[in-house]
């Protein structure tokens, strides 16, 4: 099995950015992790552990904070805990899950590797680093335990997978688009400048980028509800709004699919109006 891997690092406004890329059968996925003021935000994937090791060892890290439990964000957590003796903090919602051998589909193991168990501590509503206090912002939707982190001193916001890309075309089966909309709205009430996304990297104009994503999702939500009210089935709505089929849909056997966007919006709409 031939995986193509690449790793780059750079410094952006005082933030150390490590970016690993994995390619397989025409699908390329990447993940960033960031270090600032002694804090490592997310750990990359187990499949890229050898690529991330030198980056971690170059940094002066006091603690690790994780945005959510997915294996591309927690894959090197065991190394950081066992080899570098670093404390790890994350939402309490998935602490027990991360202590155990994870259960996720084979295609994700191909891309992201097999995440080893690790033991994290529950993070509070705020935490402190060397020179700053950080706000911990609850931002579920992509994952039930998803968090964003805001450095009050610098105004730098680390959004995990809240942004990823402006125009969402496919979603995980368990994702909730209405919940993501609420999470973006919550983040936009905060006072922040720079935005760092774990897949898109540094967003040059982060607030505008997040606002554009929110506007896109709100328009998409309105279109889906309108088509639903006009009698179209979820399958018909998906075909009308998302005519293109993406390689990740076939590779994931439908775990990533445009239909999940439609279903999450209709389910929430029905729940509100029942």
ZADO-1210 file (C-alpha; in nm, 4 decimals, padded with zeros to 6 digits):
<atoms>
<atom x="00.0000" y="00.0000" z="00.0000" code="UNK" pos="1"/>
<atom x="00.1673" y="00.3194" z="-00.1180" code="UNK" pos="2"/>
<atom x="00.0912" y="00.6342" z="00.0758" code="UNK" pos="3"/>
<atom x="00.2565" y="00.9536" z="-00.0361" code="UNK" pos="4"/>
<atom x="00.3460" y="01.1734" z="00.2575" code="UNK" pos="5"/>
<atom x="00.4731" y="01.5277" z="00.2855" code="UNK" pos="6"/>
<atom x="00.5443" y="01.7656" z="00.5718" code="UNK" pos="7"/>
<atom x="00.6034" y="02.1398" z="00.5845" code="UNK" pos="8"/>
<atom x="00.6454" y="02.3848" z="00.8678" code="UNK" pos="9"/>
<atom x="00.6424" y="02.7602" z="00.8904" code="UNK" pos="10"/>
<atom x="00.6046" y="03.0416" z="01.1411" code="UNK" pos="11"/>
<atom x="00.3056" y="03.2753" z="01.1081" code="UNK" pos="12"/>
<atom x="00.2668" y="03.5707" z="01.3467" code="UNK" pos="13"/>
<atom x="00.4510" y="03.3856" z="01.6214" code="UNK" pos="14"/>
<atom x="00.2656" y="03.0574" z="01.5683" code="UNK" pos="15"/>
<atom x="00.4625" y="02.7465" z="01.4676" code="UNK" pos="16"/>
<atom x="00.2611" y="02.5586" z="01.2048" code="UNK" pos="17"/>
<atom x="00.3291" y="02.1931" z="01.1190" code="UNK" pos="18"/>
<atom x="00.1361" y="02.0590" z="00.8192" code="UNK" pos="19"/>
<atom x="00.1361" y="01.6923" z="00.7181" code="UNK" pos="20"/>
<atom x="-00.0183" y="01.5574" z="00.3954" code="UNK" pos="21"/>
<atom x="-00.1221" y="01.2033" z="00.3014" code="UNK" pos="22"/>
<atom x="-00.2203" y="01.1013" z="-00.0538" code="UNK" pos="23"/>
<atom x="-00.3739" y="00.7731" z="-00.1687" code="UNK" pos="24"/>
<atom x="-00.5641" y="00.6755" z="-00.4851" code="UNK" pos="25"/>
<atom x="-00.6213" y="01.0325" z="-00.5982" code="UNK" pos="26"/>
<atom x="-00.7404" y="01.1567" z="-00.2596" code="UNK" pos="27"/>
<atom x="-00.5159" y="01.3981" z="-00.0687" code="UNK" pos="28"/>
<atom x="-00.5796" y="01.4865" z="00.2952" code="UNK" pos="29"/>
<atom x="-00.3809" y="01.7143" z="00.5207" code="UNK" pos="30"/>
<atom x="-00.3738" y="01.8175" z="00.8850" code="UNK" pos="31"/>
<atom x="-00.2099" y="02.1044" z="01.0733" code="UNK" pos="32"/>
<atom x="-00.1068" y="02.1384" z="01.4340" code="UNK" pos="33"/>
<atom x="00.0095" y="02.4597" z="01.5952" code="UNK" pos="34"/>
<atom x="00.2440" y="02.5683" z="01.8746" code="UNK" pos="35"/>
<atom x="00.2292" y="02.9051" z="02.0473" code="UNK" pos="36"/>
<atom x="00.3299" y="03.0216" z="02.3974" code="UNK" pos="37"/>
<atom x="00.4157" y="02.6675" z="02.5057" code="UNK" pos="38"/>
<atom x="00.0801" y="02.5245" z="02.3892" code="UNK" pos="39"/>
<atom x="00.0463" y="02.2572" z="02.1196" code="UNK" pos="40"/>
<atom x="-00.2979" y="02.2605" z="01.9578" code="UNK" pos="41"/>
<atom x="-00.3774" y="01.9122" z="01.8216" code="UNK" pos="42"/>
<atom x="-00.1268" y="01.6367" z="01.7491" code="UNK" pos="43"/>
<atom x="-00.1627" y="01.5265" z="01.3863" code="UNK" pos="44"/>
<atom x="-00.2228" y="01.1683" z="01.2762" code="UNK" pos="45"/>
<atom x="-00.0487" y="00.8411" z="01.3621" code="UNK" pos="46"/>
<atom x="00.0246" y="00.7855" z="00.9917" code="UNK" pos="47"/>
<atom x="00.2346" y="01.1033" z="00.9971" code="UNK" pos="48"/>
<atom x="00.3991" y="01.0416" z="01.3340" code="UNK" pos="49"/>
<atom x="00.7520" y="01.0093" z="01.1912" code="UNK" pos="50"/>
<atom x="00.7014" y="01.3342" z="00.9995" code="UNK" pos="51"/>
<atom x="00.5685" y="01.5187" z="01.3038" code="UNK" pos="52"/>
<atom x="00.8304" y="01.3908" z="01.5536" code="UNK" pos="53"/>
<atom x="01.1088" y="01.6333" z="01.4535" code="UNK" pos="54"/>
<atom x="00.8623" y="01.9211" z="01.4584" code="UNK" pos="55"/>
<atom x="00.7467" y="01.8347" z="01.8116" code="UNK" pos="56"/>
<atom x="01.1030" y="01.7931" z="01.9379" code="UNK" pos="57"/>
<atom x="01.2037" y="02.1327" z="01.7986" code="UNK" pos="58"/>
<atom x="00.9290" y="02.3066" z="01.9946" code="UNK" pos="59"/>
<atom x="00.9241" y="02.4259" z="02.3538" code="UNK" pos="60"/>
<atom x="00.5943" y="02.2700" z="02.4638" code="UNK" pos="61"/>
<atom x="00.4410" y="02.2743" z="02.8131" code="UNK" pos="62"/>
<atom x="00.0983" y="02.1295" z="02.7395" code="UNK" pos="63"/>
<atom x="-00.1210" y="01.9848" z="02.4649" code="UNK" pos="64"/>
<atom x="-00.4819" y="02.0865" z="02.3997" code="UNK" pos="65"/>
<atom x="-00.7010" y="01.8916" z="02.1585" code="UNK" pos="66"/>
<atom x="-00.9908" y="02.0343" z="01.9596" code="UNK" pos="67"/>
<atom x="-01.1732" y="01.6999" z="01.9224" code="UNK" pos="68"/>
<atom x="-01.1230" y="01.3246" z="01.9405" code="UNK" pos="69"/>
<atom x="-01.0893" y="01.2388" z="01.5692" code="UNK" pos="70"/>
<atom x="-00.7781" y="01.0376" z="01.4867" code="UNK" pos="71"/>
<atom x="-00.6191" y="01.3026" z="01.2624" code="UNK" pos="72"/>
<atom x="-00.6106" y="01.5335" z="01.5657" code="UNK" pos="73"/>
<atom x="-00.5122" y="01.2807" z="01.8333" code="UNK" pos="74"/>
<atom x="-00.2883" y="01.0402" z="01.6422" code="UNK" pos="75"/>
<atom x="00.0392" y="01.1473" z="01.8036" code="UNK" pos="76"/>
<atom x="-00.1060" y="01.2088" z="02.1503" code="UNK" pos="77"/>
<atom x="00.0346" y="00.8835" z="02.2937" code="UNK" pos="78"/>
<atom x="00.3842" y="00.9732" z="02.1705" code="UNK" pos="79"/>
<atom x="00.3627" y="01.3197" z="02.3256" code="UNK" pos="80"/>
<atom x="00.2399" y="01.1737" z="02.6536" code="UNK" pos="81"/>
<atom x="00.4690" y="00.8713" z="02.6778" code="UNK" pos="82"/>
<atom x="00.7870" y="01.0022" z="02.5175" code="UNK" pos="83"/>
<atom x="00.7783" y="01.3740" z="02.5959" code="UNK" pos="84"/>
<atom x="00.5792" y="01.3496" z="02.9224" code="UNK" pos="85"/>
<atom x="00.3382" y="01.6241" z="02.8215" code="UNK" pos="86"/>
<atom x="-00.0030" y="01.6734" z="02.9840" code="UNK" pos="87"/>
<atom x="-00.2987" y="01.6585" z="02.7454" code="UNK" pos="88"/>
<atom x="-00.6308" y="01.8398" z="02.7805" code="UNK" pos="89"/>
<atom x="-00.9563" y="01.8050" z="02.5898" code="UNK" pos="90"/>
<atom x="-01.3343" y="01.7974" z="02.6336" code="UNK" pos="91"/>
<atom x="-01.4535" y="01.5526" z="02.8975" code="UNK" pos="92"/>
<atom x="-01.7025" y="01.4066" z="02.6473" code="UNK" pos="93"/>
<atom x="-01.4500" y="01.1747" z="02.4810" code="UNK" pos="94"/>
<atom x="-01.1965" y="01.1105" z="02.7572" code="UNK" pos="95"/>
<atom x="-01.2996" y="00.7476" z="02.8018" code="UNK" pos="96"/>
<atom x="-01.3037" y="00.6848" z="02.4261" code="UNK" pos="97"/>
<atom x="-00.9443" y="00.8070" z="02.3948" code="UNK" pos="98"/>
<atom x="-00.8256" y="00.5738" z="02.6728" code="UNK" pos="99"/>
<atom x="-00.9201" y="00.2746" z="02.4582" code="UNK" pos="100"/>
<atom x="-00.8249" y="00.1277" z="02.1242" code="UNK" pos="101"/>
<atom x="-01.0318" y="00.3337" z="01.8783" code="UNK" pos="102"/>
<atom x="-01.2973" y="00.2014" z="01.6452" code="UNK" pos="103"/>
<atom x="-01.3140" y="00.3706" z="01.3053" code="UNK" pos="104"/>
<atom x="-01.3375" y="00.2499" z="00.9431" code="UNK" pos="105"/>
<atom x="-01.0496" y="00.0943" z="00.7528" code="UNK" pos="106"/>
<atom x="-01.0135" y="00.3770" z="00.4990" code="UNK" pos="107"/>
<atom x="-00.9483" y="00.6165" z="00.7875" code="UNK" pos="108"/>
<atom x="-00.6848" y="00.3798" z="00.9253" code="UNK" pos="109"/>
<atom x="-00.5237" y="00.3791" z="00.5806" code="UNK" pos="110"/>
<atom x="-00.5028" y="00.7598" z="00.5712" code="UNK" pos="111"/>
<atom x="-00.4602" y="00.8478" z="00.9373" code="UNK" pos="112"/>
<atom x="-00.3128" y="00.5318" z="01.0896" code="UNK" pos="113"/>
<atom x="-00.4131" y="00.3572" z="01.4116" code="UNK" pos="114"/>
<atom x="-00.4338" y="00.6000" z="01.6994" code="UNK" pos="115"/>
<atom x="-00.2854" y="00.4553" z="02.0192" code="UNK" pos="116"/>
<atom x="-00.4748" y="00.4980" z="02.3487" code="UNK" pos="117"/>
<atom x="-00.3808" y="00.7942" z="02.5670" code="UNK" pos="118"/>
<atom x="-00.5058" y="00.9544" z="02.8841" code="UNK" pos="119"/>
<atom x="-00.6197" y="01.3162" z="02.8724" code="UNK" pos="120"/>
<atom x="-00.7442" y="01.5540" z="03.1389" code="UNK" pos="121"/>
<atom x="-01.0729" y="01.7461" z="03.1166" code="UNK" pos="122"/>
<atom x="-01.0210" y="02.1045" z="03.0094" code="UNK" pos="123"/>
<atom x="-01.2138" y="02.3837" z="03.1776" code="UNK" pos="124"/>
<atom x="-01.3778" y="02.6935" z="03.0359" code="UNK" pos="125"/>
<atom x="-01.0393" y="02.8680" z="03.0358" code="UNK" pos="126"/>
<atom x="-00.6743" y="02.7695" z="03.0741" code="UNK" pos="127"/>
<atom x="-00.3442" y="02.9525" z="03.1140" code="UNK" pos="128"/>
<atom x="-00.0199" y="02.9422" z="02.9187" code="UNK" pos="129"/>
<atom x="00.3056" y="03.1272" z="02.9886" code="UNK" pos="130"/>
<atom x="00.1823" y="03.4727" z="02.8917" code="UNK" pos="131"/>
<atom x="-00.1879" y="03.4364" z="02.8218" code="UNK" pos="132"/>
<atom x="-00.5295" y="03.3236" z="02.9334" code="UNK" pos="133"/>
<atom x="-00.7245" y="03.1198" z="02.6807" code="UNK" pos="134"/>
<atom x="-01.0984" y="03.0874" z="02.6316" code="UNK" pos="135"/>
<atom x="-01.2314" y="02.7390" z="02.5585" code="UNK" pos="136"/>
<atom x="-01.5284" y="02.7705" z="02.3221" code="UNK" pos="137"/>
<atom x="-01.7779" y="02.4871" z="02.2830" code="UNK" pos="138"/>
<atom x="-01.8221" y="02.4373" z="01.9068" code="UNK" pos="139"/>
<atom x="-01.9965" y="02.1022" z="01.8409" code="UNK" pos="140"/>
<atom x="-02.1429" y="01.9930" z="01.5087" code="UNK" pos="141"/>
<atom x="-01.8473" y="01.8323" z="01.3349" code="UNK" pos="142"/>
<atom x="-01.7904" y="01.6262" z="01.6501" code="UNK" pos="143"/>
<atom x="-01.9807" y="01.6166" z="01.9773" code="UNK" pos="144"/>
<atom x="-01.6717" y="01.7212" z="02.1765" code="UNK" pos="145"/>
<atom x="-01.5413" y="01.9885" z="01.9382" code="UNK" pos="146"/>
<atom x="-01.3729" y="02.2921" z="02.0957" code="UNK" pos="147"/>
<atom x="-01.2094" y="02.6107" z="01.9679" code="UNK" pos="148"/>
<atom x="-00.9369" y="02.7962" z="02.1571" code="UNK" pos="149"/>
<atom x="-00.8948" y="03.1740" z="02.1777" code="UNK" pos="150"/>
<atom x="-00.5741" y="03.3333" z="02.3063" code="UNK" pos="151"/>
<atom x="-00.6972" y="03.6485" z="02.4800" code="UNK" pos="152"/>
<atom x="-00.3517" y="03.8081" z="02.4729" code="UNK" pos="153"/>
<atom x="-00.2918" y="03.7782" z="02.0970" code="UNK" pos="154"/>
<atom x="-00.6506" y="03.7445" z="01.9733" code="UNK" pos="155"/>
<atom x="-00.5496" y="03.4316" z="01.7827" code="UNK" pos="156"/>
<atom x="-00.8290" y="03.1766" z="01.7364" code="UNK" pos="157"/>
<atom x="-00.7691" y="02.8056" z="01.6727" code="UNK" pos="158"/>
<atom x="-01.0817" y="02.6546" z="01.5215" code="UNK" pos="159"/>
<atom x="-00.9986" y="02.2845" z="01.4726" code="UNK" pos="160"/>
<atom x="-01.2407" y="02.1577" z="01.2060" code="UNK" pos="161"/>
<atom x="-01.5036" y="02.4281" z="01.2421" code="UNK" pos="162"/>
<atom x="-01.4023" y="02.5932" z="00.9133" code="UNK" pos="163"/>
<atom x="-01.2047" y="02.3461" z="00.6925" code="UNK" pos="164"/>
<atom x="-01.3395" y="02.5043" z="00.3732" code="UNK" pos="165"/>
<atom x="-01.5902" y="02.7723" z="00.2846" code="UNK" pos="166"/>
<atom x="-01.8352" y="02.5670" z="00.0800" code="UNK" pos="167"/>
<atom x="-01.9121" y="02.2351" z="00.2424" code="UNK" pos="168"/>
<atom x="-02.0111" y="01.9738" z="-00.0172" code="UNK" pos="169"/>
<atom x="-01.9890" y="01.6504" z="00.1836" code="UNK" pos="170"/>
<atom x="-02.0245" y="01.5758" z="00.5542" code="UNK" pos="171"/>
<atom x="-01.9640" y="01.2919" z="00.7933" code="UNK" pos="172"/>
<atom x="-02.2691" y="01.0817" z="00.8741" code="UNK" pos="173"/>
<atom x="-02.2783" y="01.2070" z="01.2357" code="UNK" pos="174"/>
<atom x="-02.2248" y="01.5753" z="01.1562" code="UNK" pos="175"/>
<atom x="-02.5005" y="01.8295" z="01.2170" code="UNK" pos="176"/>
<atom x="-02.5033" y="02.1313" z="00.9878" code="UNK" pos="177"/>
<atom x="-02.7512" y="02.3272" z="01.2077" code="UNK" pos="178"/>
<atom x="-02.5215" y="02.2697" z="01.5060" code="UNK" pos="179"/>
<atom x="-02.2187" y="02.3849" z="01.3055" code="UNK" pos="180"/>
<atom x="-02.4135" y="02.6994" z="01.2100" code="UNK" pos="181"/>
<atom x="-02.4800" y="02.7690" z="01.5786" code="UNK" pos="182"/>
<atom x="-02.1126" y="02.7085" z="01.6627" code="UNK" pos="183"/>
<atom x="-01.9896" y="02.9513" z="01.3963" code="UNK" pos="184"/>
<atom x="-02.2353" y="03.2125" z="01.5217" code="UNK" pos="185"/>
<atom x="-02.0997" y="03.1607" z="01.8750" code="UNK" pos="186"/>
<atom x="-01.7393" y="03.2056" z="01.7631" code="UNK" pos="187"/>
<atom x="-01.8236" y="03.5200" z="01.5656" code="UNK" pos="188"/>
<atom x="-01.9406" y="03.6902" z="01.8863" code="UNK" pos="189"/>
<atom x="-01.5830" y="03.6678" z="02.0183" code="UNK" pos="190"/>
<atom x="-01.3088" y="03.9272" z="01.9781" code="UNK" pos="191"/>
<atom x="-01.0408" y="03.7643" z="01.7622" code="UNK" pos="192"/>
<atom x="-00.7973" y="03.8406" z="01.4800" code="UNK" pos="193"/>
<atom x="-00.5872" y="03.5618" z="01.3290" code="UNK" pos="194"/>
<atom x="-00.7646" y="03.2319" z="01.2637" code="UNK" pos="195"/>
<atom x="-00.5848" y="02.8977" z="01.2349" code="UNK" pos="196"/>
<atom x="-00.7743" y="02.5985" z="01.0924" code="UNK" pos="197"/>
<atom x="-00.6459" y="02.2420" z="01.1293" code="UNK" pos="198"/>
<atom x="-00.7038" y="02.1697" z="00.7594" code="UNK" pos="199"/>
<atom x="-00.7069" y="02.5054" z="00.5796" code="UNK" pos="200"/>
<atom x="-00.4184" y="02.6390" z="00.7889" code="UNK" pos="201"/>
<atom x="-00.3848" y="03.0137" z="00.8463" code="UNK" pos="202"/>
<atom x="-00.6874" y="03.2096" z="00.7260" code="UNK" pos="203"/>
<atom x="-00.5604" y="03.5497" z="00.6174" code="UNK" pos="204"/>
<atom x="-00.8881" y="03.7245" z="00.6979" code="UNK" pos="205"/>
<atom x="-01.0329" y="03.4774" z="00.9422" code="UNK" pos="206"/>
<atom x="-01.3453" y="03.6593" z="01.0532" code="UNK" pos="207"/>
<atom x="-01.4527" y="03.7235" z="00.6947" code="UNK" pos="208"/>
<atom x="-01.3799" y="03.3604" z="00.6038" code="UNK" pos="209"/>
<atom x="-01.5942" y="03.2310" z="00.8903" code="UNK" pos="210"/>
<atom x="-01.8714" y="03.4760" z="00.8030" code="UNK" pos="211"/>
<atom x="-01.8679" y="03.3593" z="00.4405" code="UNK" pos="212"/>
<atom x="-01.8939" y="02.9978" z="00.5521" code="UNK" pos="213"/>
<atom x="-02.1846" y="03.0886" z="00.7796" code="UNK" pos="214"/>
<atom x="-02.3597" y="03.2752" z="00.4968" code="UNK" pos="215"/>
<atom x="-02.3100" y="02.9763" z="00.2652" code="UNK" pos="216"/>
<atom x="-02.4503" y="02.7297" z="00.5199" code="UNK" pos="217"/>
<atom x="-02.7487" y="02.9524" z="00.5999" code="UNK" pos="218"/>
<atom x="-02.8315" y="02.9853" z="00.2298" code="UNK" pos="219"/>
<atom x="-02.7866" y="02.6110" z="00.1822" code="UNK" pos="220"/>
<atom x="-03.0107" y="02.5410" z="00.4792" code="UNK" pos="221"/>
<atom x="-03.2803" y="02.7680" z="00.3382" code="UNK" pos="222"/>
<atom x="-03.2628" y="02.6011" z="-00.0039" code="UNK" pos="223"/>
<atom x="-03.2883" y="02.2525" z="00.1452" code="UNK" pos="224"/>
<atom x="-03.5876" y="02.3447" z="00.3621" code="UNK" pos="225"/>
<atom x="-03.7593" y="02.5117" z="00.0663" code="UNK" pos="226"/>
<atom x="-03.7135" y="02.2027" z="-00.1540" code="UNK" pos="227"/>
<atom x="-03.8295" y="01.9793" z="00.1303" code="UNK" pos="228"/>
<atom x="-04.1440" y="02.1900" z="00.1753" code="UNK" pos="229"/>
<atom x="-04.2071" y="02.1587" z="-00.1980" code="UNK" pos="230"/>
<atom x="-04.2206" y="01.7809" z="-00.1638" code="UNK" pos="231"/>
<atom x="-03.8766" y="01.6691" z="-00.2783" code="UNK" pos="232"/>
<atom x="-03.7209" y="01.3695" z="-00.1073" code="UNK" pos="233"/>
<atom x="-03.3783" y="01.3983" z="00.0594" code="UNK" pos="234"/>
<atom x="-03.2291" y="01.2006" z="-00.2310" code="UNK" pos="235"/>
<atom x="-03.3807" y="01.4362" z="-00.4875" code="UNK" pos="236"/>
<atom x="-03.2620" y="01.7406" z="-00.2917" code="UNK" pos="237"/>
<atom x="-02.9096" y="01.6017" z="-00.2692" code="UNK" pos="238"/>
<atom x="-02.8965" y="01.5332" z="-00.6428" code="UNK" pos="239"/>
<atom x="-03.0292" y="01.8823" z="-00.7214" code="UNK" pos="240"/>
<atom x="-02.7898" y="02.0729" z="-00.4946" code="UNK" pos="241"/>
<atom x="-02.4863" y="01.8437" z="-00.5096" code="UNK" pos="242"/>
<atom x="-02.4769" y="01.6889" z="-00.8596" code="UNK" pos="243"/>
<atom x="-02.1054" y="01.6161" z="-00.8418" code="UNK" pos="244"/>
<atom x="-01.9837" y="01.2973" z="-00.6760" code="UNK" pos="245"/>
<atom x="-01.6609" y="01.3242" z="-00.4785" code="UNK" pos="246"/>
<atom x="-01.3878" y="01.0562" z="-00.4525" code="UNK" pos="247"/>
<atom x="-01.4076" y="01.0578" z="-00.0718" code="UNK" pos="248"/>
<atom x="-01.7707" y="00.9387" z="-00.0941" code="UNK" pos="249"/>
<atom x="-01.6708" y="00.6211" z="-00.2783" code="UNK" pos="250"/>
<atom x="-01.3536" y="00.5690" z="-00.0772" code="UNK" pos="251"/>
<atom x="-01.5423" y="00.6004" z="00.2531" code="UNK" pos="252"/>
<atom x="-01.8349" y="00.3805" z="00.1398" code="UNK" pos="253"/>
<atom x="-02.0680" y="00.6714" z="00.2053" code="UNK" pos="254"/>
<atom x="-01.9413" y="00.7832" z="00.5479" code="UNK" pos="255"/>
<atom x="-01.8650" y="01.1137" z="00.3733" code="UNK" pos="256"/>
<atom x="-02.1649" y="01.2038" z="00.1585" code="UNK" pos="257"/>
<atom x="-02.3620" y="01.5109" z="00.0442" code="UNK" pos="258"/>
<atom x="-02.6812" y="01.3384" z="00.1564" code="UNK" pos="259"/>
<atom x="-02.5712" y="01.3727" z="00.5195" code="UNK" pos="260"/>
<atom x="-02.5860" y="01.7517" z="00.4840" code="UNK" pos="261"/>
<atom x="-02.9436" y="01.7307" z="00.3603" code="UNK" pos="262"/>
<atom x="-03.0533" y="01.4802" z="00.6237" code="UNK" pos="263"/>
<atom x="-02.9088" y="01.6759" z="00.9171" code="UNK" pos="264"/>
<atom x="-03.0887" y="01.9936" z="00.8104" code="UNK" pos="265"/>
<atom x="-03.4234" y="01.8208" z="00.7472" code="UNK" pos="266"/>
<atom x="-03.4061" y="01.6299" z="01.0766" code="UNK" pos="267"/>
<atom x="-03.3486" y="01.9506" z="01.2710" code="UNK" pos="268"/>
<atom x="-03.6264" y="02.1265" z="01.0762" code="UNK" pos="269"/>
<atom x="-03.8733" y="01.8468" z="01.1527" code="UNK" pos="270"/>
<atom x="-03.7731" y="01.8436" z="01.5196" code="UNK" pos="271"/>
<atom x="-03.8315" y="02.2182" z="01.5561" code="UNK" pos="272"/>
<atom x="-04.1648" y="02.2046" z="01.3771" code="UNK" pos="273"/>
<atom x="-04.3127" y="01.8874" z="01.5247" code="UNK" pos="274"/>
</atoms>
